[in-house]
Amino acid sequence: MIRGVFVLGEQGNMIYSKEYAKGDSKADLVEFLINLSDFLKTIDLEDKTEYMNAVISRIFYSKKDSFTFMFVADKADDASQIEEKMGELVESFMRDYANLALANQSLDGFDEKVDEIAVTMVKVAILGFAGVGKTTTLHLLRGETLPLVHDPTIGVSIKKLPEEISNANIVLWDLAGQSRFSILWAKMIANAQVVIIVTDSTLENVLRSKKLVSLVKDEVPDAKVIGIANKQDLPTALTPERVGQILSIPTYELVAIDISYRDRLIQIIRRAILEGKAEAKAA
Amino acid sequence: MPKATFIVHLDDFHGFLVRDRYPSSLTLNEKILNLIFYEQQKDKKEELSYSNVEGMKIAAYSSSLYPRWMVCSILSAEEDFDLLRVELAGSGRLILAILAVDPDSFSLEEILKTGSVLKELSEEQRLADVFLTPSSALLLERMQKEGIEKAAKLSIWLREQIQNNDVDLREAMAPLMDSGVVKVELLSKTSEMVFLVKDVFGYREPPVDSILRTKEAIPSITEKYREFVTDFFSPPPPNKGYNPTVPVDDANSPIFEDREKISRIIAERIQYRVLTSLRDQPLSIVDISQKTSLPESIVKKVLFALEAEKIAVRFDEGDLWGLLTNPRIESFLPEYVLEIIAKKLKEKEISPEAARRHLELLIQTWGVAK
């Protein structure tokens, strides 16, 4: 996946930058990219995209007139696909934004264009205490048959959703709910765009889950957080409205063992992803 | 040698990725990787953790330098984790360090077969950490003025300096404590005191020993070597050579900046290994590779990086590499604290007990004068 998009000007000045996965050493990366762009002035890439490896990343670069374009992607990515995306980005920038950049004007609309081209993966984390139905929700979303025996998740289970959103894959991270695994939660939700907090809709569980909302807001403040009031078929269930009030997040009803909820839930996730993007942009 | 070794990276999007494995026939599943990661996180205070996962004896090495990476070894039934501890940590350290320097020519098999390890940090490397942690460097400067100070007072001072109330003094002081620059002790049950027992100096030393050895072992390059070193340290006027003893008050002076550069190189394990191999005399890449047990491709990359930092220099003759400058981080007895202790005691800023303890600590650290 493309983890970062950078456009530099003639003096090595950063015209545009966006990181989809926040790393630990952004300053080092930017310094490296500026040096690389400086070095690229001395060679002719003949409008081609080239790349170099850096640990697990691969840095793709291309030059057009006075601009240098860079993607930080994964080494495991299909290079030809990334090169194609680079071609799209360069073309779009040179056609609609190059003159604005030269005149030091703001690049209105470029951010959306970059998202359209570069976002290939959206991470959705499913969090909640043990036995609330997280894995059942995952099976429901993937349209899979539910297992007859409850098999607690160990650590994390990562699966793709068959559906895509704006040509991007949706990857679901189903986090183990047993309390011993709570030490992993903060690490596992890193860079999630959406976090779904699943509750079994009992008062006790919903009250406990407030802690999860705080954790998510601390660790991934930019993520869109939604609540799921699962097990609505049980007599002890609080209403989704009540669950939402307690958690202070938008909350939706669910009976994860009922396949008829699938489409509705997928729509909720899609909406959350799009709303999350819009909020991030507004921020 | 363990039955199998593999390197795992936890990627924020893709989850657990096995970066490399040896033997290549080794199979792993998500559950095993999850359990190893969990066990390692549970014991995260240690670099090396041991767990029994699905009937396998597994040692996992991780380091705060490379977050979310683990080097895991599956031990055979006869192997004893405690006996292998140093070796496993050393090889894990080396594998992650090499992977960071040269991922393309990295070969897990080659490293495992040579049995090469990276030892724990040397004293010099621990001292380098002081200059790489901004709050530690700041605290060192403060302690050079104060000599002895109450921890509570130091904590308030640090908070004011960095305008952050959440700063943890112990954490900020960790590099100073780990390297033995300061000692922290509880005196009279209530007052925690910080004592400065060592001072630190980071500089580039002319590679005198190396030049002398070169004169004996490779006389044909001695003249050229002297010329390189003289050009750096005392070039003909109007150029100024490198002189770290010139007093500077400006925090942005090139000497301060250079000290940070030196510290970074000394703290970086692979660069340090190559650098120390050259302290005796100039060597060829093959010799350095043999001496350091690092692949030649890595040695070459590191040498180019050291050359760019004016630490290594290449001789055309015999394709040899030598030290142009020898970066050193050294500790010394801060004699000036004696005056500070006397003054503070006279002005009743510190108790006689604190003054006595400070002197004891200085004697313990530096030995009794004969």
Interface residues (C-beta under 8 A of the other chain):
Chain A: M1 A21 D24 N53 A54 V55 I56 D74 K75 A76 M121 K123 I154 G155 V156 S157 I158 V171 W173 A176 R180 F181 I183 L184 K187 A190 N191
Chain B: H9 L10 D11 D12 F13 H14 G15 L17 R19 E30 K31 L33 N34 L35 F37 Y38 Q41 K42 P67 R68 L99 A100 P103 D104
